[in-house]
Amino acid sequence: MRMRLACLTVAVAALVSGCGLGASVYSEPYDPTEGANGETNGILLRNAFMIGAPGGRPLRQGEDVPLYFTVVSERATDDRLVEIGSPGLFDGARVRGDVSVIPRQRRVGGTPEPQALLTGLTRPLRSGEHVPVTFRFERAGRIEVNVPVLPPSDWRATFRPWQEG
């Protein structure tokens, strides 16, 4: 009986200690957002994403597509977002006025209103694809990220389209 108990104790100890082997999802770094992240010289771009068309259809050639993101400044001086682009996939872009100036040690964006509008889509684009987008800041330089096109469901269903003015 003692032998069985000893064997059982060793077996249980081996099973329980085996749970800690390997990479743990709780101890490995992970990105808690679905959007793209990047940084350069004290400017952090967080959770950049686009929202795809409803019903599983693709966004059509010629459409303008809202872009959502947050910019965090860790800089000692203000900076400006001077250009956003995705050459070859979009003809141009417009940045919302209140997002173009990035105050030092502050955050801009991250609201349900789009921070920019990518204009003139050159080919159909589906949810699940990634779009190369470059953000250019006056002082900090460039951030290049692959921005996901997310389906218009879940929490994204409450986000607003681009509004002029």
C-alpha positions as a Markdown table, in Angstrom:
| # | Residue | x | y | z |
|---|---|---|---|---|
| 1 | Met | 0.0 | 0.0 | 0.0 |
| 2 | Arg | 2.8 | 2.4 | 0.9 |
| 3 | Met | 4.4 | 1.6 | -2.5 |
| 4 | Arg | 1.2 | 2.5 | -4.4 |
| 5 | Leu | 0.8 | 5.7 | -2.4 |
| 6 | Ala | 4.4 | 6.7 | -3.1 |
| 7 | Cys | 4.0 | 6.0 | -6.9 |
| 8 | Leu | 0.7 | 7.9 | -6.9 |
| 9 | Thr | 2.3 | 10.9 | -5.2 |
| 10 | Val | 5.2 | 10.9 | -7.6 |
| 11 | Ala | 2.8 | 10.7 | -10.6 |
| 12 | Val | 0.6 | 13.5 | -9.3 |
| 13 | Ala | 3.6 | 15.7 | -8.6 |
| 14 | Ala | 4.9 | 15.1 | -12.2 |
| 15 | Leu | 1.6 | 16.0 | -13.7 |
| 16 | Val | 1.1 | 19.1 | -11.6 |
| 17 | Ser | 4.7 | 20.4 | -12.2 |
| 18 | Gly | 4.3 | 19.7 | -15.9 |
| 19 | Cys | 1.7 | 22.5 | -16.2 |
| 20 | Gly | 4.5 | 25.1 | -15.7 |
| 21 | Leu | 6.7 | 23.8 | -18.5 |
| 22 | Gly | 7.0 | 25.7 | -21.8 |
| 23 | Ala | 5.8 | 29.2 | -22.7 |
| 24 | Ser | 2.9 | 30.5 | -20.8 |
| 25 | Val | 0.4 | 32.8 | -22.4 |
| 26 | Tyr | 0.4 | 34.7 | -19.1 |
| 27 | Ser | 4.2 | 35.3 | -18.9 |
| 28 | Glu | 4.9 | 36.0 | -22.6 |
| 29 | Pro | 4.5 | 39.5 | -24.0 |
| 30 | Tyr | 1.4 | 39.9 | -26.1 |
| 31 | Asp | -0.5 | 42.7 | -27.9 |
| 32 | Pro | -3.9 | 43.2 | -26.3 |
| 33 | Thr | -5.2 | 45.1 | -29.4 |
| 34 | Glu | -6.3 | 44.0 | -32.8 |
| 35 | Gly | -4.7 | 46.9 | -34.5 |
| 36 | Ala | -1.1 | 47.6 | -35.7 |
| 37 | Asn | 1.4 | 49.2 | -33.3 |
| 38 | Gly | 4.7 | 51.0 | -34.0 |
| 39 | Glu | 7.0 | 53.6 | -32.7 |
| 40 | Thr | 9.8 | 56.0 | -33.5 |
| 41 | Asn | 11.8 | 58.6 | -31.5 |
| 42 | Gly | 9.3 | 59.0 | -28.7 |
| 43 | Ile | 6.1 | 58.7 | -30.8 |
| 44 | Leu | 4.0 | 55.6 | -30.2 |
| 45 | Leu | 1.4 | 54.6 | -32.7 |
| 46 | Arg | -1.2 | 52.3 | -31.1 |
| 47 | Asn | -4.1 | 50.2 | -32.4 |
| 48 | Ala | -4.2 | 51.4 | -36.0 |
| 49 | Phe | -7.0 | 49.6 | -38.0 |
| 50 | Met | -9.6 | 50.0 | -40.7 |
| 51 | Ile | -13.1 | 48.6 | -40.8 |
| 52 | Gly | -14.2 | 46.5 | -43.7 |
| 53 | Ala | -17.5 | 46.4 | -45.6 |
| 54 | Pro | -20.5 | 44.8 | -44.1 |
| 55 | Gly | -21.9 | 41.5 | -45.2 |
| 56 | Gly | -18.5 | 40.0 | -46.0 |
| 57 | Arg | -18.3 | 42.0 | -49.3 |
| 58 | Pro | -15.1 | 43.7 | -50.2 |
| 59 | Leu | -14.5 | 47.5 | -50.0 |
| 60 | Arg | -14.8 | 48.6 | -53.7 |
| 61 | Gln | -12.2 | 50.3 | -55.9 |
| 62 | Gly | -12.6 | 54.0 | -55.6 |
| 63 | Glu | -13.9 | 54.0 | -52.0 |
| 64 | Asp | -12.5 | 56.1 | -49.2 |
| 65 | Val | -11.7 | 54.2 | -46.1 |
| 66 | Pro | -11.6 | 55.6 | -42.5 |
| 67 | Leu | -8.5 | 54.9 | -40.4 |
| 68 | Tyr | -8.6 | 54.7 | -36.7 |
| 69 | Phe | -5.6 | 55.0 | -34.4 |
| 70 | Thr | -4.0 | 56.5 | -31.2 |
| 71 | Val | -0.8 | 58.4 | -31.1 |
| 72 | Val | 1.1 | 58.8 | -27.8 |
| 73 | Ser | 3.9 | 61.3 | -27.4 |
| 74 | Glu | 6.7 | 60.6 | -25.0 |
| 75 | Arg | 8.7 | 63.5 | -26.5 |
| 76 | Ala | 9.8 | 66.7 | -24.6 |
| 77 | Thr | 8.5 | 68.8 | -27.5 |
| 78 | Asp | 5.3 | 68.9 | -29.6 |
| 79 | Asp | 5.3 | 67.1 | -33.0 |
| 80 | Arg | 3.0 | 67.1 | -36.0 |
| 81 | Leu | 1.6 | 64.2 | -38.1 |
| 82 | Val | 2.3 | 65.6 | -41.5 |
| 83 | Glu | 1.4 | 62.7 | -43.8 |
| 84 | Ile | -0.2 | 59.3 | -43.9 |
| 85 | Gly | 0.1 | 57.2 | -47.0 |
| 86 | Ser | -0.4 | 53.8 | -48.5 |
| 87 | Pro | 1.1 | 54.2 | -52.0 |
| 88 | Gly | -0.2 | 51.8 | -54.6 |
| 89 | Leu | -3.3 | 50.9 | -52.6 |
| 90 | Phe | -4.8 | 54.4 | -51.9 |
| 91 | Asp | -4.4 | 57.6 | -54.0 |
| 92 | Gly | -4.2 | 59.9 | -50.9 |
| 93 | Ala | -5.2 | 60.6 | -47.4 |
| 94 | Arg | -6.6 | 63.3 | -45.1 |
| 95 | Val | -5.9 | 63.7 | -41.4 |
| 96 | Arg | -8.4 | 65.1 | -39.0 |
| 97 | Gly | -7.3 | 68.5 | -37.8 |
| 98 | Asp | -7.2 | 67.8 | -34.1 |
| 99 | Val | -5.0 | 64.8 | -34.7 |
| 100 | Ser | -2.3 | 66.5 | -36.8 |
| 101 | Val | -0.7 | 68.3 | -33.7 |
| 102 | Ile | 0.8 | 65.8 | -31.2 |
| 103 | Pro | 1.4 | 67.7 | -27.9 |
| 104 | Arg | 4.4 | 66.6 | -25.9 |
| 105 | Gln | 3.6 | 63.9 | -23.3 |
| 106 | Arg | 0.0 | 63.6 | -24.5 |
| 107 | Arg | -2.3 | 61.2 | -26.4 |
| 108 | Val | -4.4 | 62.0 | -29.4 |
| 109 | Gly | -7.0 | 59.9 | -31.3 |
| 110 | Gly | -8.3 | 56.6 | -30.0 |
| 111 | Thr | -11.9 | 57.7 | -30.3 |
| 112 | Pro | -14.9 | 56.2 | -32.3 |
| 113 | Glu | -14.4 | 59.0 | -34.9 |
| 114 | Pro | -11.8 | 58.2 | -37.5 |
| 115 | Gln | -8.5 | 60.0 | -37.2 |
| 116 | Ala | -7.8 | 59.9 | -40.9 |
| 117 | Leu | -9.3 | 59.0 | -44.3 |
| 118 | Leu | -7.5 | 57.0 | -46.9 |
| 119 | Thr | -8.8 | 58.1 | -50.2 |
| 120 | Gly | -9.2 | 56.4 | -53.6 |
| 121 | Leu | -8.8 | 52.7 | -53.0 |
| 122 | Thr | -7.2 | 51.2 | -56.1 |
| 123 | Arg | -8.4 | 47.6 | -55.8 |
| 124 | Pro | -11.0 | 45.7 | -53.8 |
| 125 | Leu | -10.1 | 45.1 | -50.2 |
| 126 | Arg | -11.5 | 42.5 | -47.8 |
| 127 | Ser | -11.7 | 42.2 | -44.0 |
| 128 | Gly | -8.8 | 40.1 | -42.9 |
| 129 | Glu | -6.3 | 41.7 | -45.2 |
| 130 | His | -3.4 | 44.0 | -44.1 |
| 131 | Val | -2.5 | 47.3 | -45.6 |
| 132 | Pro | 1.0 | 48.8 | -45.5 |
| 133 | Val | 0.6 | 52.4 | -44.1 |
| 134 | Thr | 3.3 | 55.0 | -43.5 |
| 135 | Phe | 2.8 | 57.7 | -40.8 |
| 136 | Arg | 5.3 | 60.6 | -41.2 |
| 137 | Phe | 5.9 | 63.0 | -38.3 |
| 138 | Glu | 7.6 | 66.3 | -38.6 |
| 139 | Arg | 10.3 | 65.7 | -36.0 |
| 140 | Ala | 10.1 | 62.0 | -35.0 |
| 141 | Gly | 10.2 | 60.6 | -38.5 |
| 142 | Arg | 8.3 | 57.7 | -40.0 |
| 143 | Ile | 6.4 | 54.7 | -38.7 |
| 144 | Glu | 5.6 | 51.9 | -41.2 |
| 145 | Val | 3.0 | 49.4 | -40.1 |
| 146 | Asn | 0.7 | 46.7 | -41.7 |
| 147 | Val | -2.8 | 47.9 | -40.7 |
| 148 | Pro | -5.5 | 45.2 | -40.5 |
| 149 | Val | -8.9 | 45.6 | -42.1 |
| 150 | Leu | -11.2 | 44.3 | -39.4 |
| 151 | Pro | -14.8 | 43.2 | -39.9 |
| 152 | Pro | -17.6 | 45.7 | -39.0 |
| 153 | Ser | -18.9 | 43.6 | -36.1 |
| 154 | Asp | -18.5 | 43.5 | -32.3 |
| 155 | Trp | -17.3 | 46.8 | -30.7 |
| 156 | Arg | -16.4 | 48.2 | -34.2 |
| 157 | Ala | -20.1 | 48.4 | -35.1 |
| 158 | Thr | -20.4 | 51.5 | -33.0 |
| 159 | Phe | -17.5 | 53.4 | -34.7 |
| 160 | Arg | -18.5 | 56.4 | -36.8 |
| 161 | Pro | -17.7 | 57.1 | -40.5 |
| 162 | Trp | -15.6 | 60.0 | -41.7 |
| 163 | Gln | -17.4 | 63.4 | -41.3 |
| 164 | Glu | -16.2 | 66.5 | -43.2 |
| 165 | Gly | -15.6 | 69.6 | -41.2 |
